[in-house]
Amino acid sequence: MKINGKPYRTIWPGAGGDAIEVIDQTKLPHRFETLRLSTLEQTAHAIRSMIVRGAPLIGATAAYGMAIALRENPSDEALDRAYDVLLRTRPTAVNLRWALDRMRDTVRNRPRDARAETSWREAAAICDEDVETCRRIGEFGLDLLRKVAATRPGETVNVLTHCNAGWLACVDWGTALAPVYMAHDTGLPLHVWVDETRPRNQGASLTAFELNSHGVPHTVIADNAGGYLMRSRKVDLVIVGTDRVARNGDVANKIGTYLKALAARDNDVPFYVALPSSTIDWLLESGDRIPIEERAGDEVTHISGRTRDGSIAEVEITPAGSPAANPGFDVTPSRLVTGFITERGICSADEAGLRSLFPGTGARRP
């Protein structure tokens, strides 16, 4: 995707081949800055602090983090330590474990003097595959949007999304937003309702930044406005991303997704979840077992933004001393999901649907 006319991925190898560079998403939308990550600890901090975020990008960053660690020390002990350090950074997004398992399996039986180069190539391959996977998700989602548009010729298709599942959450394209970009680029009349997504405001800060940069018509709304808009028949469908999907089709995504799904069901609005197959956790029978990350309360009590004089400031919005709870995710039951948009097509939100597209998967972790 492009920022100020320049194409960017969210992660790329740095000069010298011993580090990576990423977009610092904590500075968006008011400042665009990149960071160089050259150690395991820096990479783990970037994931933990949400400098990088979004399930696919977390996995890609962790893969490079392991490669960076093995360039410094290719021993079995360093491999296991890097795996453990990175796995602890974010508990909900299963792409993290998927990428680390893949990296460990790739290099475990390689000679030590070949591990660094092998791991670097594998991390790059994970990134390239994510771009292609998201492109395919976009194509299948585009067909869905075209079908919606065909039912209302000449009218604008209104899509509601929650959190950020665009290219900033992936290496490029995105999941939920990939169909939106493709539809816009083909001339399909389309408008996106962007939930602000408190806390952290990934919708208002990141999704709006992306859509604005790409020229996609959109409107930022308070989180609680979604139900009203659906009841007012101003939403044609909802498309969200996900951090983990259990085998039965239950979906973990940014807190507030469950409420959007309930409103969609009550108003007969189709509710789709876009996901790469790496986000499916075949080991979990249901969403009841998905670990929900509890983040710091100051993400609720404080907010940053641009002041009238143009400076960036963080302010406290709650009374001093008031505690805050901050569950980062909720689980939407599969019965509320119309379907999954994947790199292999669209399927029903249940185990039969997932296995129809991904047969033979779900083997236990080594």
C-alpha positions in Angstrom: 0.0 0.0 0.0 1.1 3.6 -0.3 1.8 6.5 2.1 2.3 9.8 0.4 2.7 8.0 -2.9 5.4 5.7 -1.6 4.7 1.9 -1.4 5.2 0.3 2.0 4.9 -3.0 3.6 4.6 -3.0 7.4 7.9 -4.9 7.9 11.0 -5.2 5.7 14.7 -6.2 6.1 16.9 -3.3 7.1 20.1 -2.3 5.5 23.0 -4.6 6.2 20.8 -7.7 6.5 21.0 -8.0 10.3 17.9 -6.1 11.3 14.3 -5.3 10.3 12.4 -2.1 10.0 8.8 -1.6 11.0 6.2 1.1 11.0 5.7 2.4 14.6 1.9 2.1 14.8 1.8 3.7 18.2 2.6 7.0 16.6 -0.1 6.9 13.9 -2.2 8.7 12.7 -0.4 12.0 13.5 3.2 10.9 12.9 4.6 8.4 10.5 7.8 6.9 11.9 9.7 3.7 11.3 11.9 1.8 13.8 14.9 -0.5 13.3 14.8 -3.7 15.3 18.2 -5.5 15.6 17.8 -7.7 18.7 15.5 -10.3 20.1 14.6 -8.0 23.0 13.7 -5.1 20.7 11.5 -7.3 18.6 9.7 -8.8 21.6 9.1 -5.3 23.0 7.7 -4.1 19.6 5.1 -6.9 19.7 4.3 -6.5 23.4 3.9 -2.7 23.2 1.9 -2.9 20.0 4.4 -1.0 17.9 3.4 -3.8 15.6 0.0 -5.5 16.0 -2.5 -7.5 14.1 -2.3 -11.3 14.2 -0.6 -11.8 10.8 2.0 -9.0 11.4 2.7 -10.3 14.9 3.5 -13.7 13.4 5.7 -12.2 10.7 7.6 -10.0 13.2 8.1 -12.9 15.6 9.6 -15.0 12.7 12.1 -12.3 12.0 12.8 -11.9 15.7 13.8 -15.6 15.8 16.0 -15.1 12.8 17.7 -12.1 14.4 18.4 -14.2 17.5 19.9 -17.0 15.5 22.2 -14.6 13.7 23.7 -13.7 17.1 23.7 -17.3 18.4 22.6 -20.3 16.4 22.7 -22.8 19.3 19.7 -25.0 20.4 19.6 -23.0 23.6 19.3 -19.7 21.8 16.6 -21.2 19.5 14.5 -22.3 22.5 15.0 -19.1 24.4 14.0 -17.0 21.4 10.9 -19.2 20.9 9.9 -18.8 24.6 10.6 -15.0 24.8 8.5 -14.3 21.7 5.7 -16.7 22.5 5.0 -14.8 25.8 4.6 -11.4 24.2 0.9 -11.7 23.2 -1.3 -14.6 24.3 -4.4 -14.4 22.1 -3.1 -14.1 18.5 -2.4 -17.7 17.4 -0.4 -16.6 14.3 2.4 -15.9 16.8 2.6 -19.6 17.8 2.1 -20.7 14.2 5.0 -18.6 12.9 7.3 -19.6 15.8 6.5 -23.3 15.3 7.2 -23.1 11.6 10.5 -21.3 12.2 11.6 -23.8 14.9 10.7 -26.8 12.7 12.5 -25.3 9.7 15.9 -24.7 11.5 15.9 -27.4 14.2 17.6 -30.1 12.2 19.8 -27.7 10.1 23.6 -27.4 10.8 24.3 -24.6 13.2 26.3 -22.7 10.6 23.3 -22.7 8.2 20.6 -21.7 10.7 20.9 -18.0 10.5 20.6 -17.8 6.7 17.8 -20.5 6.7 15.8 -18.7 9.3 16.1 -15.3 7.5 14.9 -16.9 4.3 12.0 -18.6 6.1 10.9 -15.3 7.8 11.0 -13.6 4.4 8.9 -16.4 2.9 6.3 -16.0 5.7 6.0 -12.4 4.8 5.7 -13.0 1.1 3.1 -15.7 1.7 1.1 -13.4 3.9 0.9 -10.8 1.1 -0.4 -13.4 -1.3 -2.8 -14.9 1.2 -4.3 -11.5 1.9 -4.6 -10.8 -1.8 -6.6 -13.9 -2.3 -8.8 -13.1 0.7 -9.4 -9.7 -1.0 -10.4 -11.4 -4.3 -13.0 -13.7 -2.6 -14.3 -10.8 -0.5 -14.5 -8.7 -3.7 -16.9 -11.2 -5.2 -19.0 -11.0 -2.1 -19.2 -7.2 -2.3 -20.1 -7.4 -6.0 -23.0 -9.7 -5.2 -24.2 -7.2 -2.5 -23.9 -4.4 -5.0 -25.8 -6.3 -7.6 -28.9 -6.4 -5.3 -28.9 -2.6 -5.2 -27.8 -1.2 -8.6 -26.4 2.3 -8.5 -26.4 2.5 -4.7 -23.4 2.7 -2.4 -22.4 -0.5 -0.5 -22.0 0.3 3.2 -19.5 -1.8 5.1 -19.0 -1.6 8.8 -15.7 -2.8 10.3 -14.2 -3.0 13.8 -10.7 -2.4 15.0 -8.0 -2.6 12.3 -7.7 -5.5 9.9 -6.1 -3.7 7.0 -2.6 -3.7 5.7 -1.2 -2.3 9.0 -2.4 -5.5 10.7 -0.7 -7.7 8.1 2.4 -7.4 5.8 0.3 -5.8 3.1 -3.4 -5.7 1.8 -5.0 -6.8 5.1 -7.8 -9.2 5.8 -11.1 -7.5 6.3 -10.0 -4.4 4.3 -8.4 -6.2 1.4 -11.9 -6.7 -0.3 -12.6 -3.0 0.4 -9.4 -1.8 -1.3 -10.1 -4.0 -4.3 -13.7 -2.9 -4.6 -12.7 0.7 -4.4 -9.9 0.2 -7.0 -12.4 -1.4 -9.4 -14.8 1.5 -9.1 -17.5 -0.2 -7.0 -19.3 2.5 -5.1 -18.5 1.8 -1.4 -18.4 3.5 2.0 -16.9 2.2 5.2 -18.2 2.9 8.7 -15.1 2.8 11.0 -15.6 2.1 14.6 -13.3 4.2 16.7 -12.5 1.0 18.7 -11.8 2.0 22.2 -9.5 1.4 23.9 -6.4 2.3 21.8 -8.6 3.6 19.0 -7.2 1.2 16.3 -10.2 2.1 14.1 -10.0 5.8 14.4 -6.2 5.9 14.4 -5.2 3.1 12.0 -8.2 2.1 9.8 -9.1 5.7 9.1 -5.5 6.4 8.4 -5.3 3.6 5.9 -8.6 4.4 4.2 -7.8 8.1 4.0 -4.4 7.4 2.5 -6.0 5.2 -0.2 -8.9 7.5 -0.9 -11.7 5.1 0.3 -14.8 7.0 1.4 -15.3 6.4 5.1 -16.8 7.8 8.3 -15.4 7.3 11.8 -18.2 6.5 14.4 -18.3 5.9 18.1 -18.3 2.2 18.9 -21.8 2.3 20.2 -23.2 3.8 17.0 -22.9 0.6 15.1 -26.2 -0.9 16.3 -28.1 2.3 15.5 -26.7 2.3 12.0 -27.7 -1.3 11.4 -31.2 -0.7 12.8 -31.4 2.3 10.5 -30.6 0.1 7.5 -27.4 2.0 6.8 -25.1 -1.0 7.0 -25.2 -3.7 4.2 -22.7 -6.0 5.8 -20.1 -6.2 8.5 -16.5 -7.5 7.8 -14.0 -7.9 10.7 -10.7 -9.7 11.2 -9.7 -12.1 13.9 -6.8 -13.0 16.1 -7.8 -16.6 16.6 -10.6 -18.9 15.4 -11.3 -22.1 17.3 -12.1 -25.4 15.5 -15.8 -25.0 15.9 -15.8 -21.5 14.3 -15.8 -19.3 17.4 -13.9 -16.1 16.8 -11.7 -14.0 19.1 -11.2 -10.4 18.0 -10.8 -7.0 19.4 -13.1 -6.3 22.4 -16.5 -5.1 21.1 -16.7 -7.5 18.2 -19.2 -9.7 20.0 -21.6 -6.7 20.4 -21.4 -5.9 16.7 -22.3 -9.5 15.9 -25.3 -9.4 18.2 -26.5 -6.2 16.6 -26.0 -7.6 13.1 -27.9 -10.8 14.0 -30.8 -8.8 15.4 -31.0 -6.6 12.3 -30.4 -9.4 9.7 -27.1 -7.8 8.6 -24.6 -10.4 7.3 -21.5 -10.6 9.6 -18.3 -12.0 7.9 -14.9 -12.7 9.4 -11.9 -12.5 7.1 -8.9 -14.6 8.1 -5.8 -16.4 6.8 -5.7 -20.2 7.6 -2.8 -19.5 10.0 -5.3 -17.9 12.3 -7.3 -21.1 12.8 -6.4 -22.9 16.0 -7.2 -26.5 15.2 -6.2 -27.5 18.8 -9.0 -25.7 20.4 -12.5 -27.2 20.4 -14.3 -23.9 21.1 -13.7 -20.3 21.9 -14.2 -20.9 25.6 -10.6 -22.0 25.7 -9.1 -19.0 23.9 -6.9 -17.0 26.2 -8.0 -13.4 26.5 -5.2 -10.9 27.0 -5.7 -8.4 29.9 -3.9 -5.2 29.0 -2.9 -2.3 31.2 -5.7 -0.1 32.5 -4.0 3.1 31.3 -5.1 2.2 27.8 -8.6 2.9 29.1 -7.9 5.8 31.4 -5.6 7.8 29.0 -5.8 8.8 25.4 -3.4 10.6 23.1 -4.2 13.0 20.3 -3.3 16.3 18.6 -4.0 19.4 20.5 -5.3 22.7 19.0 -1.7 24.0 18.7 -0.7 21.0 16.7 1.3 19.2 19.5 0.7 15.6 20.4 -0.3 15.0 24.0 -1.6 12.2 26.3 -4.4 13.1 28.6 -6.2 11.3 31.4 -9.9 11.0 30.8 -11.0 9.4 34.0 -11.0 10.6 37.7 -7.6 10.1 39.3 -7.7 6.9 41.3 -10.5 5.2 39.3 -9.4 1.7 38.4 -9.9 0.3 34.8 -10.3 -3.2 33.5 -8.9 -3.8 30.0 -9.7 -7.2 28.3 -8.2 -6.9 24.9 -10.5 -9.3 23.1 -13.9 -11.0 23.2 -15.2 -14.2 21.6 -18.0 -14.2 19.1 -19.9 -17.5 18.9 -19.9 -19.2 15.5 -23.7 -19.1 15.4 -23.5 -15.3 15.0 -21.0 -15.4 12.0 -22.5 -15.6 8.5 -19.3 -16.9 7.0 -15.5 -16.9 6.8 -13.6 -15.2 4.0 -10.3 -17.1 3.6 -7.5 -17.5 1.0 -9.3 -20.6 -0.4 -12.8 -19.2 -0.5 -15.8 -18.4 1.6 -17.2 -21.1 4.0 -19.6 -21.5 6.8 -18.4 -20.6 10.3 -18.1 -24.1 11.7 -15.7 -27.0 11.6 -17.3 -28.6 8.6 -16.9 -25.3 6.7 -13.3 -24.9 7.7 -12.4 -28.5 6.8 -14.1 -28.2 3.5 -11.5 -25.6 2.5 -8.6 -27.0 4.5 -8.8 -30.8 4.6 -6.1 -32.8 6.3 -5.1 -29.9 8.6 -5.3 -29.8 12.4 -2.4 -32.2 13.3 -1.1 -31.8 16.8 1.9 -29.6 17.5 5.2 -31.4 17.8 
